[in-house]
Amino acid sequence: MAAIDTNLHIHKALSMGMPSSLPPTQVTQSITKCPPPSRIFHGRQIILDKMHQFFEEDLGKQHIFLLHGLGGAGKTQTALKFIQESSSRFSDIFLVDTSTLETIDTGLKNIAATRNVGMTAHDALEWLSSQPSEWLLLFDNADDPKINLHNFLPHCNHGNILITSRNPGLEVYAGSHFLVSDMEEPDAVKLLLKSAAKEFTTCNQVIAAEIVKALWYLPLAIIQAGAFISKSGALDRYLDLYKQNRARLLREQPTQSHADYAWTVYTTWQISFDQLSQPAKTLLQLWSFLHHEGIPEDIFSYASTYKPRAHGPTEEELKKPLELLSHFMGPNFLWDSLHFMEVTNEIRAYSLVNFNSDKKSFSVHPLVHSWTRTTLTNPQSYQYSTVAIVGMVISELPERDMQLASLKLLPHVDALINGNENVNPDFCHEYGRLYWWAARLKDAERLQLAVLQDRRDILGEDHPATLWAMSHLASTYHKLGNLKEAEELELLVLEKRRKILGEDHPDTLW
């Protein structure tokens, strides 16, 4: 069994620096056995196989492998499982807590001290660089994007380095990497039953499958659920309890929980969220009201081009949405693409969102998506603003682009409309247009009826905006085959326009 040097888990925020820039810290000279993975660890065979293959190739050359992903995905436990399976492959194994500059410094000093090669982090790196053996250096929890990990990598052509991080950007250092994400369902079911100390019966497997599906197969959420079930015995009742108390169950740590998992799901994400700038927090919070997948990269830039309409939302109604959009605007109130990219990269550095470069869209893990709303003190304001921003986007789209745009925007409009009784009629009008182009005609009719009623009540039967609402509804009736209703509305609109606007007005001729 290879030896492993461990360091204290000191969670303090320090400024950026090089290994030698930190003040001397006390070094504990100790070598302990490699900590095993959790006794309930299960699955991840595809990742483990890839790691074994990578580290077995080109022996004698340097290997750097990155495990990256969302907090709670099981990166550290997967790394420890690999080390347990591969202990005979490496001459020495060194573990460095990489969460802060101080813990890195302490971990490297421990290596120098236990090998009697000095007392500084620099001494440790020099020694590793001079040892052409098959040592393994595990940089665990390298999550802080402000720390330049390159400063702490031994600069040599030998040795093996394994990194766990929420930051996918560290793949620039790696010869290979793997995104640690949701578990396969059979593995997730086994993990839940193991952590809940429940027998692996057919009945329990069926119940567990429903639970892990609701938890989106995220390991830490599954383990938390297992700890609760183990304490309460409520395997068959957990799903109902979860649906009613999701935030509470994901936030609270049962008294008797697995020691290998010190933080809850929500605590893990809160730590990342607290590191974000205000624009990054704002963007993530706005995204939490859209569908969690396929969020177009340009949705906010398009909204920034919005031009107020004569009969559209009032200045007061647009005040909050425009205020939130201003986080991504330059000093001249024009869209700042570079700044928006920096903001999204900041969120991606903690794996709170993923980016699909082919589709130019973002996705948020469903549990992170719902959790983000709990960070808001006034969720109604952000929901209203997101409804407005998407409505502003649709209003700026030319007719020729509507059909294609509807494919991208439909899931987000559905997410914003469903269960929301307070959508501004002006945005209902835009959403109705989108549904019409997407051939979701019954949905278009429902919104158009609401818009027409609102405009009749507020503006009156003969107002131009009311007549346009009638005209759009008549078009939908035509598409639905309700020809009688369509003809009645069209004749009413024509009669009123002739009377109010005259025979030759463009609206009358339209």
Protein Blocks (a to p, Z undefined) as FASTA:
>chain_A
ZZdddddddddddddddfklpccddddddddddddddfkbggjklmmmmmmmmmmgoghi
acddddeddehilmmmmmmmmmmmmmmmpmbdcdddfkbmklmmmmmmmmmmmnonajbf
klmmmmmmmmccfbdcddehilblkbcfklmgccdfedjdddddfblklmmmpcbdcddd
dddfklmmmmmmmmnopacdfklmmmmmmmmmmnoopaklmmmmmmmmmmnopmmlmmmm
mmmmmmmmmmpccfbacfklmbcfklmmmmmmmmpcfklmmmmmmmmmmcfehpafklmm
mmmmpccdfklccfklmmmmmmmmmmmccfkopacfklmmmmmmmmmmnopaccdfklop
acddfklmmmmmmmpfblmlmmmmmmmmmmmmmmmpcfklmmmmmmmmmmmmmmmmnopa
kbcfklmmmmmmmmmmnopaklmmmmmmmmmmmmmmmnopklmklmmmmmmmmmmmmmno
pamlmmmmmmmmmmmmmmmnopklmklmZZ
